[in-house]
Amino acid sequence: MAAVVTTPQLEANYDTFIAELTALTRKYGVAIQSVGGIYLADDPGEFRNVSYVADITSGDLLPEFPTD
Protein backbone atom coordinates (compact mmCIF):
# COMPACT_ATOMS: atom_id res chain seq x y z
CA MET A 1 0.00 0.00 0.00
CA ALA A 2 1.35 3.41 -0.96
CA ALA A 3 1.92 6.03 1.70
CA VAL A 4 -0.51 8.92 1.86
CA VAL A 5 1.17 12.21 1.02
CA THR A 6 -0.26 15.10 3.01
CA THR A 7 0.31 18.80 3.40
CA PRO A 8 -0.16 20.99 6.47
CA GLN A 9 -3.42 22.33 4.98
CA LEU A 10 -4.73 18.84 4.24
CA GLU A 11 -3.92 17.76 7.78
CA ALA A 12 -5.66 20.85 9.21
CA ASN A 13 -8.75 20.14 7.07
CA TYR A 14 -8.75 16.52 8.25
CA ASP A 15 -8.46 17.53 11.91
CA THR A 16 -11.37 19.97 11.51
CA PHE A 17 -13.43 17.31 9.73
CA ILE A 18 -12.82 14.84 12.57
CA ALA A 19 -13.85 17.43 15.17
CA GLU A 20 -17.08 18.16 13.28
CA LEU A 21 -17.74 14.44 12.70
CA THR A 22 -17.35 13.87 16.43
CA ALA A 23 -19.92 16.58 17.11
CA LEU A 24 -22.34 15.02 14.58
CA THR A 25 -21.87 11.59 16.16
CA ARG A 26 -22.72 12.97 19.58
CA LYS A 27 -25.70 14.93 18.24
CA TYR A 28 -27.32 12.13 16.20
CA GLY A 29 -26.05 8.97 17.86
CA VAL A 30 -24.50 7.59 14.66
CA ALA A 31 -20.85 6.50 14.63
CA ILE A 32 -18.88 5.47 11.55
CA GLN A 33 -16.30 2.69 11.59
CA SER A 34 -13.83 2.89 8.72
CA VAL A 35 -10.41 1.36 8.25
CA GLY A 36 -8.36 2.72 5.37
CA GLY A 37 -11.47 4.23 3.82
CA ILE A 38 -10.84 7.92 3.30
CA TYR A 39 -10.35 10.07 0.24
CA LEU A 40 -8.32 13.27 0.50
CA ALA A 41 -8.54 16.28 -1.81
CA ASP A 42 -5.93 18.99 -2.17
CA ASP A 43 -8.81 21.44 -2.56
CA PRO A 44 -12.12 20.81 -0.73
CA GLY A 45 -13.88 22.16 -3.83
CA GLU A 46 -12.94 18.94 -5.59
CA PHE A 47 -15.72 17.27 -3.61
CA ARG A 48 -18.39 19.91 -4.32
CA ASN A 49 -20.61 17.38 -6.11
CA VAL A 50 -20.03 14.38 -3.84
CA SER A 51 -23.00 12.63 -2.29
CA TYR A 52 -23.32 9.54 -0.15
CA VAL A 53 -25.06 6.28 -0.89
CA ALA A 54 -26.12 4.87 2.46
CA ASP A 55 -27.71 1.49 3.10
CA ILE A 56 -28.86 1.41 6.72
CA THR A 57 -29.53 -2.32 6.56
CA SER A 58 -25.95 -3.20 5.57
CA GLY A 59 -24.18 -0.37 7.34
CA ASP A 60 -22.44 0.66 4.12
CA LEU A 61 -21.74 4.35 3.58
CA LEU A 62 -20.10 5.03 0.23
CA PRO A 63 -19.13 8.34 -1.36
CA GLU A 64 -20.39 8.82 -4.88
CA PHE A 65 -18.31 11.03 -7.14
CA PRO A 66 -20.30 12.07 -10.22
CA THR A 67 -18.37 12.15 -13.46
CA ASP A 68 -18.93 15.55 -15.03
Distance bins in CASP14 RR format, pairs under 12 A and 6 or more apart:
PFRMAT RR
TARGET T0000
AUTHOR 0000-0000-0000
RMODE 2
METHOD distances of the structure
MODEL  1
1 35 0 0 0 0 0 1 0 0 0 0 0
1 36 0 0 0 0 1 0 0 0 0 0 0
1 37 0 0 0 0 0 1 0 0 0 0 0
4 10 0 0 0 0 1 0 0 0 0 0 0
4 11 0 0 0 0 0 1 0 0 0 0 0
4 14 0 0 0 0 0 1 0 0 0 0 0
4 36 0 0 0 0 1 0 0 0 0 0 0
4 37 0 0 0 0 0 1 0 0 0 0 0
4 38 0 0 0 0 1 0 0 0 0 0 0
4 39 0 0 0 0 0 1 0 0 0 0 0
4 40 1 0 0 1 0 0 0 0 0 0 0
5 11 0 0 0 0 0 1 0 0 0 0 0
5 40 0 0 0 0 1 0 0 0 0 0 0
5 42 0 0 0 0 1 0 0 0 0 0 0
6 12 0 0 0 0 1 0 0 0 0 0 0
6 13 0 0 0 0 1 0 0 0 0 0 0
6 14 1 0 0 1 0 0 0 0 0 0 0
6 15 0 0 0 0 0 1 0 0 0 0 0
6 38 0 0 0 0 0 1 0 0 0 0 0
6 40 1 0 0 1 0 0 0 0 0 0 0
6 41 0 0 0 0 0 1 0 0 0 0 0
6 42 0 0 0 0 1 0 0 0 0 0 0
7 13 0 0 0 0 1 0 0 0 0 0 0
7 14 0 0 0 0 0 1 0 0 0 0 0
7 40 0 0 0 0 1 0 0 0 0 0 0
7 41 0 0 0 0 0 1 0 0 0 0 0
7 42 1 0 0 1 0 0 0 0 0 0 0
7 43 0 0 0 0 0 1 0 0 0 0 0
8 14 0 0 0 0 0 1 0 0 0 0 0
8 15 0 0 0 0 0 1 0 0 0 0 0
9 15 0 0 0 0 0 1 0 0 0 0 0
9 16 0 0 0 0 0 1 0 0 0 0 0
9 40 0 0 0 0 0 1 0 0 0 0 0
9 41 0 0 0 0 0 1 0 0 0 0 0
9 42 0 0 0 0 1 0 0 0 0 0 0
9 43 0 0 0 0 1 0 0 0 0 0 0
9 44 0 0 0 0 1 0 0 0 0 0 0
10 16 0 0 0 0 0 1 0 0 0 0 0
10 17 0 0 0 0 0 1 0 0 0 0 0
10 38 0 0 0 0 0 1 0 0 0 0 0
10 39 0 0 0 0 0 1 0 0 0 0 0
10 40 1 0 1 0 0 0 0 0 0 0 0
10 41 0 0 0 0 1 0 0 0 0 0 0
10 42 1 0 0 1 0 0 0 0 0 0 0
10 43 0 0 0 0 1 0 0 0 0 0 0
10 44 0 0 0 0 1 0 0 0 0 0 0
10 46 0 0 0 0 0 1 0 0 0 0 0
11 17 0 0 0 0 0 1 0 0 0 0 0
11 18 0 0 0 0 0 1 0 0 0 0 0
11 40 0 0 0 0 1 0 0 0 0 0 0
12 18 0 0 0 0 0 1 0 0 0 0 0
12 19 0 0 0 0 0 1 0 0 0 0 0
12 44 0 0 0 0 0 1 0 0 0 0 0
13 19 0 0 0 0 0 1 0 0 0 0 0
13 20 0 0 0 0 0 1 0 0 0 0 0
13 38 0 0 0 0 0 1 0 0 0 0 0
13 40 0 0 0 0 1 0 0 0 0 0 0
13 41 0 0 0 0 1 0 0 0 0 0 0
13 42 0 0 0 0 1 0 0 0 0 0 0
13 43 0 0 0 0 1 0 0 0 0 0 0
13 44 1 0 0 1 0 0 0 0 0 0 0
13 45 0 0 0 0 0 1 0 0 0 0 0
13 46 0 0 0 0 0 1 0 0 0 0 0
13 47 0 0 0 0 0 1 0 0 0 0 0
14 20 0 0 0 0 0 1 0 0 0 0 0
14 21 0 0 0 0 0 1 0 0 0 0 0
14 38 0 0 0 0 1 0 0 0 0 0 0
14 39 0 0 0 0 0 1 0 0 0 0 0
14 40 1 0 0 1 0 0 0 0 0 0 0
14 41 0 0 0 0 0 1 0 0 0 0 0
14 44 0 0 0 0 0 1 0 0 0 0 0
15 21 0 0 0 0 0 1 0 0 0 0 0
15 22 0 0 0 0 0 1 0 0 0 0 0
16 22 0 0 0 0 0 1 0 0 0 0 0
16 23 0 0 0 0 0 1 0 0 0 0 0
16 44 0 0 0 0 0 1 0 0 0 0 0
17 23 0 0 0 0 0 1 0 0 0 0 0
17 24 0 0 0 0 0 1 0 0 0 0 0
17 32 0 0 0 0 0 1 0 0 0 0 0
17 38 0 0 0 0 1 0 0 0 0 0 0
17 39 0 0 0 0 0 1 0 0 0 0 0
17 40 0 0 0 0 0 1 0 0 0 0 0
17 41 0 0 0 0 0 1 0 0 0 0 0
17 44 0 0 0 0 1 0 0 0 0 0 0
17 47 0 0 0 0 0 1 0 0 0 0 0
18 24 0 0 0 0 0 1 0 0 0 0 0
18 25 0 0 0 0 0 1 0 0 0 0 0
18 32 0 0 0 0 0 1 0 0 0 0 0
18 34 0 0 0 0 0 1 0 0 0 0 0
18 38 0 0 0 0 0 1 0 0 0 0 0
19 25 0 0 0 0 0 1 0 0 0 0 0
19 26 0 0 0 0 0 1 0 0 0 0 0
20 26 0 0 0 0 0 1 0 0 0 0 0
20 27 0 0 0 0 0 1 0 0 0 0 0
21 27 0 0 0 0 0 1 0 0 0 0 0
21 28 0 0 0 0 0 1 0 0 0 0 0
21 29 0 0 0 0 0 1 0 0 0 0 0
21 30 0 0 0 0 0 1 0 0 0 0 0
21 31 0 0 0 0 1 0 0 0 0 0 0
21 32 1 0 0 1 0 0 0 0 0 0 0
21 34 0 0 0 0 0 1 0 0 0 0 0
21 38 0 0 0 0 0 1 0 0 0 0 0
21 61 0 0 0 0 0 1 0 0 0 0 0
22 28 0 0 0 0 0 1 0 0 0 0 0
22 29 0 0 0 0 0 1 0 0 0 0 0
22 30 0 0 0 0 0 1 0 0 0 0 0
22 31 0 0 0 0 1 0 0 0 0 0 0
22 32 0 0 0 0 0 1 0 0 0 0 0
23 29 0 0 0 0 0 1 0 0 0 0 0
23 30 0 0 0 0 0 1 0 0 0 0 0
24 30 1 0 0 1 0 0 0 0 0 0 0
24 31 0 0 0 0 1 0 0 0 0 0 0
24 32 0 0 0 0 1 0 0 0 0 0 0
25 31 1 0 1 0 0 0 0 0 0 0 0
25 32 1 0 0 1 0 0 0 0 0 0 0
25 33 0 0 0 0 0 1 0 0 0 0 0
30 54 0 0 0 0 0 1 0 0 0 0 0
30 56 0 0 0 0 1 0 0 0 0 0 0
30 59 0 0 0 0 0 1 0 0 0 0 0
30 61 0 0 0 0 1 0 0 0 0 0 0
31 59 0 0 0 0 0 1 0 0 0 0 0
31 61 0 0 0 0 0 1 0 0 0 0 0
32 38 0 0 0 0 0 1 0 0 0 0 0
32 52 0 0 0 0 0 1 0 0 0 0 0
32 54 0 0 0 0 0 1 0 0 0 0 0
32 59 0 0 0 0 1 0 0 0 0 0 0
32 60 0 0 0 0 0 1 0 0 0 0 0
32 61 1 0 0 1 0 0 0 0 0 0 0
32 62 0 0 0 0 0 1 0 0 0 0 0
32 63 0 0 0 0 0 1 0 0 0 0 0
33 59 0 0 0 0 1 0 0 0 0 0 0
33 60 0 0 0 0 0 1 0 0 0 0 0
33 61 0 0 0 0 1 0 0 0 0 0 0
34 59 0 0 0 0 0 1 0 0 0 0 0
34 60 0 0 0 0 0 1 0 0 0 0 0
34 61 0 0 0 0 1 0 0 0 0 0 0
34 62 0 0 0 0 0 1 0 0 0 0 0
34 63 0 0 0 0 0 1 0 0 0 0 0
37 60 0 0 0 0 0 1 0 0 0 0 0
37 61 0 0 0 0 0 1 0 0 0 0 0
37 62 0 0 0 0 1 0 0 0 0 0 0
37 63 0 0 0 0 1 0 0 0 0 0 0
38 47 0 0 0 0 0 1 0 0 0 0 0
38 61 0 0 0 0 0 1 0 0 0 0 0
38 63 0 0 0 0 1 0 0 0 0 0 0
39 46 0 0 0 0 1 0 0 0 0 0 0
39 47 1 0 0 1 0 0 0 0 0 0 0
39 50 0 0 0 0 1 0 0 0 0 0 0
39 52 0 0 0 0 0 1 0 0 0 0 0
39 62 0 0 0 0 0 1 0 0 0 0 0
39 63 1 0 0 1 0 0 0 0 0 0 0
39 64 0 0 0 0 0 1 0 0 0 0 0
39 65 0 0 0 0 1 0 0 0 0 0 0
40 46 0 0 0 0 1 0 0 0 0 0 0
40 47 0 0 0 0 1 0 0 0 0 0 0
40 63 0 0 0 0 0 1 0 0 0 0 0
41 47 1 0 1 0 0 0 0 0 0 0 0
41 48 0 0 0 0 1 0 0 0 0 0 0
41 49 0 0 0 0 0 1 0 0 0 0 0
41 50 0 0 0 0 1 0 0 0 0 0 0
41 63 0 0 0 0 0 1 0 0 0 0 0
41 65 0 0 0 0 0 1 0 0 0 0 0
44 50 0 0 0 0 0 1 0 0 0 0 0
46 63 0 0 0 0 0 1 0 0 0 0 0
46 65 0 0 0 0 1 0 0 0 0 0 0
46 68 0 0 0 0 0 1 0 0 0 0 0
47 63 0 0 0 0 1 0 0 0 0 0 0
47 64 0 0 0 0 0 1 0 0 0 0 0
47 65 1 0 0 1 0 0 0 0 0 0 0
47 66 0 0 0 0 0 1 0 0 0 0 0
48 65 0 0 0 0 0 1 0 0 0 0 0
48 66 0 0 0 0 0 1 0 0 0 0 0
48 68 0 0 0 0 0 1 0 0 0 0 0
49 63 0 0 0 0 0 1 0 0 0 0 0
49 64 0 0 0 0 1 0 0 0 0 0 0
49 65 1 0 0 1 0 0 0 0 0 0 0
49 66 1 0 1 0 0 0 0 0 0 0 0
49 67 0 0 0 0 1 0 0 0 0 0 0
49 68 1 0 0 1 0 0 0 0 0 0 0
50 62 0 0 0 0 0 1 0 0 0 0 0
50 63 1 0 1 0 0 0 0 0 0 0 0
50 64 1 0 0 1 0 0 0 0 0 0 0
50 65 1 0 1 0 0 0 0 0 0 0 0
50 66 1 0 0 1 0 0 0 0 0 0 0
50 67 0 0 0 0 0 1 0 0 0 0 0
50 68 0 0 0 0 0 1 0 0 0 0 0
51 61 0 0 0 0 0 1 0 0 0 0 0
51 62 0 0 0 0 1 0 0 0 0 0 0
51 63 1 0 0 1 0 0 0 0 0 0 0
51 64 1 0 1 0 0 0 0 0 0 0 0
51 65 0 0 0 0 1 0 0 0 0 0 0
51 66 1 0 0 1 0 0 0 0 0 0 0
52 59 0 0 0 0 0 1 0 0 0 0 0
52 60 0 0 0 0 1 0 0 0 0 0 0
52 61 1 0 1 0 0 0 0 0 0 0 0
52 62 1 0 0 1 0 0 0 0 0 0 0
52 63 1 0 1 0 0 0 0 0 0 0 0
52 64 1 0 0 1 0 0 0 0 0 0 0
52 65 0 0 0 0 0 1 0 0 0 0 0
53 59 0 0 0 0 0 1 0 0 0 0 0
53 60 1 0 0 1 0 0 0 0 0 0 0
53 61 1 0 0 1 0 0 0 0 0 0 0
53 62 1 0 1 0 0 0 0 0 0 0 0
53 63 1 0 0 1 0 0 0 0 0 0 0
53 64 1 0 1 0 0 0 0 0 0 0 0
53 65 0 0 0 0 0 1 0 0 0 0 0
53 66 0 0 0 0 0 1 0 0 0 0 0
54 60 1 0 0 1 0 0 0 0 0 0 0
54 61 1 0 1 0 0 0 0 0 0 0 0
54 62 1 0 0 1 0 0 0 0 0 0 0
54 63 0 0 0 0 0 1 0 0 0 0 0
54 64 0 0 0 0 0 1 0 0 0 0 0
55 61 0 0 0 0 1 0 0 0 0 0 0
55 62 0 0 0 0 1 0 0 0 0 0 0
END
